[in-house]
Every structure is written in structure tokens, then in C-alpha cells.
Amino acid sequence: MMYYIVIRKQKDTDTPAISEVIRNAYISNVFNSWLNTLFSELTFQLIVLLSALLFICLGVPLFHCLISIPVVVIILYVIIYGSLIMKAAQVMYEKKPLMCWVAEAYEPLLITKNPDNCWYKIVRDDEIDIEELKLSGCQRKVIGTIAVMKHFQREDWCWLFRLGVEKRYRRKGVALKLIQTVQNWCHQNHFNNIELVLTECQDGARELFNVTGFDLKQLYHKKVFTSAVTLQMFQLRCEVRPTF
């Protein structure tokens, strides 16, 4: 049986659902961010320094000093988790979008299959009779979102942000359709370029943006929590030719 995912503009009532999608999207990057930080040189130096201070300065037995290693590991995980949760809240509530879209899944009320095993047709809301879907007894759930805002430096550029898709609905073309929706909107509203930033932990997203015409313009490092926790950042750009 075929189910639908509809791409439409955000409504005011979508805010709680969008917030949950964005929070879950950031949480899904916690483990990869933690692993990258865990095996960095600065983390190793921090562990050695802490053990040395405990052993030499405080006279703590060597065995107890070794116990400090998993403590540092856990602390790093908590720091990264908290940082990404705060970042999700910042993206959701501090940045003001020019336009925001959501991906809304239409599924039977008594659906028993996992979304991973279902086939979905992804359409814009102007490509299908939404009222007909409502009458068919479907439940609706916001499972993805994307937004654009004014660029920090150029009036004729946009900044893409707040892209997220629920984990169970990934690899179905939802993010691709959302990105294309943004590109079409920018094309129609006389914006010349779209820019965005991704972290080193978002390999899948970088591949997706490469497919949709985004090129790497800048590579830099950003501190997450002091210099001990940093992320490699990728600034991407896509040229959009406006319609006049």
C-alpha cells in the first residue's frame, strides 16, 4: 500500500512538532560528535593531565587515577549532549525564518508497519488533493522540516537552516524534496545564492547537499566547549538564478 508525505508551508500549530523534529535531529548527532571528540589529541591530553594532577599533586593512588578516565569520557558525552540540545533550541527559537516548510506523513490510523518498511510518495501540497487524503481516515504527523532566513552579509542571498527529518523516515527522499523546495522558492523570489553550515558529523547530509548542487566554500573549526571540544565545520553554497 502507498502512503503519502506532503511538503507544505509551516502553520502556527506546527511549532511543537517542528521543535521535536529539530531536537531529535541534533540528538542523533551526539554519538558521532562524542566519538570525534573522544579520539582527539586534546581529549587525550586532558585525560593525562587530570591523572597526573591526581597522582602527583593530590597523592591519589594510581588505580583511582585510572578511574578518572571513564569519568572524563562521561563528562565529555554530557557536555556534547547539552551543547547540542541548546543549539537545537537556539536554531528553533532565536533564528527568524523568512519561510519554513514541513514534511507531513499521511498514514492510516491503525498502521502496524514500521516506516522503514513502507513506501511513500513525496508530493507538494499543490500536487495532491489534501482534502481527499483527510477523508480517507489518515493520521498526520510532521516528520521533517526546513527553513531559510536572511543572509548575514548579502541581501540577495539566503541562509538555509533547520533541516531535520525523523530518523525512521530517512533515506526516503524527504530531505531531498525539502532542499529542492527551498531552491525553487529562492529561484522564484530573486535570491542569487543559498548558504549553510554542516558539521563533520553530518556526512550523509553533506553528500545530499552535494547531489543538490551545493559546493564547499569554507572549512573551519568551531569550539563547542572550550578548545578541548571542537567541531570541523563545512560552509556550503549553491547558486540560484532568479526569475525576473
Buried (B, 14 or more C-beta within 10 A) or exposed (E): EEBBBBBBEBEEEBBEBBBBBBBBBBBBBBEBBBEBBBEBEEBEEBBEEBBEEBBEEEEBEEEEBEEBEEEBBEEBBEBBBEBBBEBBBEBBEEEEBBBBBBBBBBBEEEBEEEBEEBEBBBBBEEEBEBEEBEEEEBEBBBBBBBBBBBBEEEEEBBBBBBBBBBBEBBEBBBBBBBBBBBBEBBBEBEBBBBBBBBBBBBEEBBEBBEEBBBEEEEEEEEEBBEEBBBBEBBBBBBEBEEEE
